[in-house]
Amino acid sequence: MAYDYDLFVLGAGSGGVRAARMSAQLGARVAVAEASRVGGTCVIRGCVPKKLFVYASEYAHAFEDAKGYGWTAQNVSFDWNVLRDNKDAEIDRLNAIYKRILASNGVTLIEERAVLKDPHTVTLAGGREVTAERILIAVGGEPIRDETIPGHEHGIVSDDAFDLPELPKRAVIAGGGYIAVEFAFIMAGLGVETTLVYRGERLLRAFDKEVSAAVETALREKGITYLNERVFTKIEAVGDARRVHLTKGEPIETDLVFWAVGRRPKTAGLGLEAVGVETGRYGEILVDEHSRTNVASVWAIGDVTNRINLTPVAIREGAAFARTEFGGVPTRMDYRFVPKAVFSQPPVGSVGYTEDEARTHCAEAGHAVDVYETDFRPMRNTLSGNPERMLMKLVVERETDLVMGCHIVGHEAPEMIQALAIPIKHGVTKREFDETCALHPTSAEELVTLTKRKES
């Protein structure tokens, strides 16, 4: 059968664009359907605008810290409209770049929503049908609200947070993951009276426990009210304000309620049932190690598969798909020791096993774990009087001396972790850390001078 395209991609986020571009470079006829802007969650309404907001919110602390270094900043003010509009201009620039990438590689961009009709056919929003030998689903995820809570509609989600008409004076954020924590620091840094409400015992459950504890301390130091082990029971509109009722404690009066309780794969209405594509309990598309679904002509990558929901992972999955299907080189994404960061204030950088994960993993082989750590006040915070501290932690398998994990909370932690992820992924030992000369004066030098072993 003659198809319109060799590959049809649903979704022009980072993963879909990478798969489309590389497949076209390898000789495939490729089309991409995207109903929104090109660039996906990360570029348009996720990590890129969020990081810009992080930078903006950090200036409030920088002005304060500068006093200890002899600087005086007078008549300092913040204009939300300037930040929002400048952010929009940058997103417009990036959207145009992504479009040029597709066009320059001969990829057809169809700016419509597409749904599956059969294993080789998609139907566009305008009614036109398009056929392809292979179909790749890369539509990503979407933020969720707890719709069991009366008044849940009175809260916004992360997609809305970047375009608020004005900055609220007070905000209540629900959640304890990346998005909730990062926006709590952003809001507080921009002068918003911020409360973070989390149902669990500790924030950032996927991270090392000491990392979570350090971030919780930082929240309080930045003036954020942190309420754990409680959830919303009701949200009321009181004029222009909101009243949030909790399972414990008094109701909270606020101007903005922010749901940051998680995301789900954006699979509803894609036509998966009609084609027979299998999904999991959260709606995620089930795939094998090569991102194949149970339908021979359909693949899926990125957040829609709910594996590791990070933009660089989706990009690598897209590249692996293109190499495998059009390059003749079977390639799989390696999910071991993927570095991750939380842009809290101070930020978190992490790679490898947490202490608890390492102990469980090593116990299976009858091996022990050594943990080396330090907690100190970095030099940049001395003259400023800033109480912010830095945590560094190496998790080591005793019998092999292999570094199995590294966790940092502090200034530029994500930048350090990106570099450290390379040797840790490929098998560096604690002795090799120790044999590396320190670079002084830096915070990072602590990583090669760690001698303090944590008590088991």
QUISULNOR-V213952 format. One record per residue. N is the residue number from 1. RES is the residue in one letter. D_LAST is the distance of its C-alpha to the last C-alpha in Angstrom with 2 decimals. Layout:
n:res:d_last
N:RES:D_LAST
N:RES:D_LAST
//
This chain:
n:res:d_last
1:M:64.70
2:A:64.92
3:Y:62.18
4:D:62.36
5:Y:59.04
6:D:56.70
7:L:53.72
8:F:53.60
9:V:50.48
10:L:49.84
11:G:48.04
12:A:48.17
13:G:44.63
14:S:42.63
15:G:41.98
16:G:45.54
17:V:47.09
18:R:45.11
19:A:46.07
20:A:49.68
21:R:50.07
22:M:48.67
23:S:50.63
24:A:53.79
25:Q:53.20
26:L:53.02
27:G:56.43
28:A:55.80
29:R:57.95
30:V:55.48
31:A:55.78
32:V:53.23
33:A:53.80
34:E:52.26
35:A:53.56
36:S:51.67
37:R:51.14
38:V:49.86
39:G:46.28
40:G:44.45
41:T:41.84
42:C:39.93
43:V:43.03
44:I:45.21
45:R:43.09
46:G:39.43
47:C:37.22
48:V:40.09
49:P:41.80
50:K:38.47
51:K:37.33
52:L:40.72
53:F:40.14
54:V:36.73
55:Y:38.55
56:A:41.20
57:S:38.85
58:E:36.97
59:Y:40.23
60:A:40.26
61:H:37.12
62:A:38.47
63:F:41.70
64:E:39.88
65:D:37.62
66:A:40.73
67:K:42.20
68:G:39.89
69:Y:41.18
70:G:44.78
71:W:45.72
72:T:47.64
73:A:47.98
74:Q:50.79
75:N:52.07
76:V:49.03
77:S:49.39
78:F:48.04
79:D:50.26
80:W:48.68
81:N:51.77
82:V:51.48
83:L:47.86
84:R:48.69
85:D:51.84
86:N:50.32
87:K:47.50
88:D:50.24
89:A:52.04
90:E:48.98
91:I:48.38
92:D:52.07
93:R:51.71
94:L:48.78
95:N:50.60
96:A:53.60
97:I:51.55
98:Y:50.14
99:K:53.67
100:R:54.94
101:I:52.26
102:L:53.48
103:A:57.14
104:S:56.90
105:N:55.42
106:G:58.13
107:V:56.05
108:T:58.10
109:L:56.54
110:I:57.79
111:E:57.02
112:E:57.11
113:R:54.78
114:A:54.88
115:V:54.12
116:L:54.24
117:K:57.51
118:D:57.01
119:P:54.89
120:H:56.92
121:T:58.31
122:V:57.14
123:T:59.24
124:L:59.27
125:A:59.70
126:G:63.30
127:G:64.06
128:R:64.25
129:E:62.65
130:V:61.00
131:T:60.11
132:A:57.50
133:E:56.43
134:R:52.76
135:I:51.22
136:L:47.85
137:I:46.31
138:A:44.25
139:V:44.93
140:G:41.39
141:G:40.16
142:E:41.17
143:P:39.61
144:I:39.82
145:R:40.59
146:D:39.85
147:E:43.44
148:T:42.98
149:I:42.90
150:P:46.40
151:G:47.31
152:H:44.75
153:E:47.53
154:H:47.45
155:G:44.25
156:I:43.98
157:V:41.56
158:S:40.26
159:D:43.47
160:D:45.44
161:A:43.34
162:F:44.70
163:D:48.31
164:L:48.44
165:P:51.93
166:E:50.45
167:L:47.12
168:P:46.37
169:K:45.78
170:R:43.12
171:A:40.84
172:V:38.52
173:I:36.17
174:A:34.70
175:G:31.57
176:G:27.99
177:G:27.98
178:Y:29.18
179:I:32.73
180:A:32.21
181:V:29.77
182:E:31.90
183:F:35.12
184:A:33.78
185:F:33.24
186:I:36.55
187:M:38.52
188:A:37.13
189:G:37.80
190:L:41.36
191:G:41.94
192:V:41.48
193:E:40.14
194:T:37.26
195:T:35.36
196:L:32.62
197:V:32.33
198:Y:29.58
199:R:29.37
200:G:25.61
201:E:22.70
202:R:21.47
203:L:23.37
204:L:22.95
205:R:21.15
206:A:21.20
207:F:19.09
208:D:15.45
209:K:14.69
210:E:14.38
211:V:17.66
212:S:19.26
213:A:18.41
214:A:19.87
215:V:22.96
216:E:23.51
217:T:23.56
218:A:25.99
219:L:28.19
220:R:28.76
221:E:29.37
222:K:32.04
223:G:33.73
224:I:32.91
225:T:32.78
226:Y:29.84
227:L:30.27
228:N:27.70
229:E:28.00
230:R:31.76
231:V:34.41
232:F:38.05
233:T:40.62
234:K:43.75
235:I:45.05
236:E:48.49
237:A:50.86
238:V:52.31
239:G:54.93
240:D:53.22
241:A:49.89
242:R:47.30
243:R:45.82
244:V:42.42
245:H:41.63
246:L:38.04
247:T:36.56
248:K:35.47
249:G:37.15
250:E:40.47
251:P:42.11
252:I:41.66
253:E:44.77
254:T:44.38
255:D:46.48
256:L:44.33
257:V:42.07
258:F:39.89
259:W:38.48
260:A:35.39
261:V:33.98
262:G:33.97
263:R:36.34
264:R:38.05
265:P:39.86
266:K:43.44
267:T:45.12
268:A:47.49
269:G:51.11
270:L:50.52
271:G:52.51
272:L:49.65
273:E:50.91
274:A:54.40
275:V:53.17
276:G:50.66
277:V:47.50
278:E:44.51
279:T:42.06
280:G:38.82
281:R:37.97
282:Y:37.69
283:G:40.83
284:E:39.07
285:I:41.07
286:L:39.57
287:V:39.65
288:D:38.67
289:E:36.90
290:H:40.13
291:S:40.51
292:R:43.37
293:T:44.18
294:N:45.88
295:V:49.19
296:A:50.15
297:S:51.53
298:V:48.81
299:W:45.48
300:A:42.99
301:I:40.41
302:G:38.30
303:D:37.22
304:V:39.86
305:T:37.71
306:N:34.52
307:R:32.25
308:I:30.52
309:N:32.73
310:L:32.86
311:T:36.08
312:P:35.10
313:V:34.10
314:A:37.51
315:I:39.22
316:R:37.62
317:E:38.47
318:G:42.02
319:A:42.26
320:A:41.01
321:F:43.64
322:A:46.42
323:R:45.60
324:T:45.43
325:E:48.53
326:F:50.80
327:G:49.49
328:G:49.33
329:V:45.77
330:P:43.37
331:T:40.31
332:R:37.16
333:M:34.73
334:D:31.27
335:Y:28.79
336:R:25.68
337:F:23.83
338:V:26.42
339:P:25.65
340:K:26.04
341:A:26.66
342:V:27.34
343:F:30.04
344:S:28.87
345:Q:29.49
346:P:27.42
347:P:26.90
348:V:23.93
349:G:23.55
350:S:21.24
351:V:21.33
352:G:19.45
353:Y:16.51
354:T:14.43
355:E:10.65
356:D:11.41
357:E:14.37
358:A:12.80
359:R:10.40
360:T:13.66
361:H:15.79
362:C:14.02
363:A:13.66
364:E:17.45
365:A:17.84
366:G:15.43
367:H:13.36
368:A:9.72
369:V:8.51
370:D:7.84
371:V:8.30
372:Y:10.94
373:E:12.56
374:T:15.48
375:D:17.53
376:F:21.07
377:R:24.68
378:P:26.62
379:M:29.89
380:R:32.04
381:N:31.09
382:T:31.96
383:L:35.76
384:S:35.80
385:G:33.73
386:N:31.76
387:P:28.47
388:E:26.81
389:R:23.51
390:M:21.81
391:L:18.30
392:M:17.20
393:K:14.17
394:L:13.94
395:V:12.05
396:V:12.58
397:E:13.07
398:R:12.29
399:E:15.45
400:T:17.84
401:D:16.45
402:L:17.77
403:V:16.90
404:M:16.50
405:G:16.47
406:C:17.44
407:H:17.73
408:I:19.99
409:V:21.63
410:G:24.57
411:H:28.10
412:E:28.99
413:A:25.58
414:P:27.47
415:E:29.57
416:M:26.64
417:I:24.99
418:Q:28.31
419:A:28.46
420:L:24.84
421:A:25.29
422:I:27.75
423:P:25.69
424:I:22.54
425:K:24.78
426:H:26.43
427:G:23.54
428:V:22.57
429:T:19.98
430:K:17.71
431:R:20.16
432:E:23.01
433:F:21.54
434:D:21.29
435:E:24.85
436:T:26.32
437:C:28.21
438:A:27.37
439:L:30.07
440:H:30.67
441:P:30.85
442:T:28.91
443:S:25.77
444:A:24.99
445:E:24.85
446:E:21.36
447:L:20.26
448:V:21.49
449:T:20.31
450:L:16.58
451:T:14.94
452:K:12.32
453:R:8.87
454:K:6.27
455:E:3.81
456:S:0.00
//
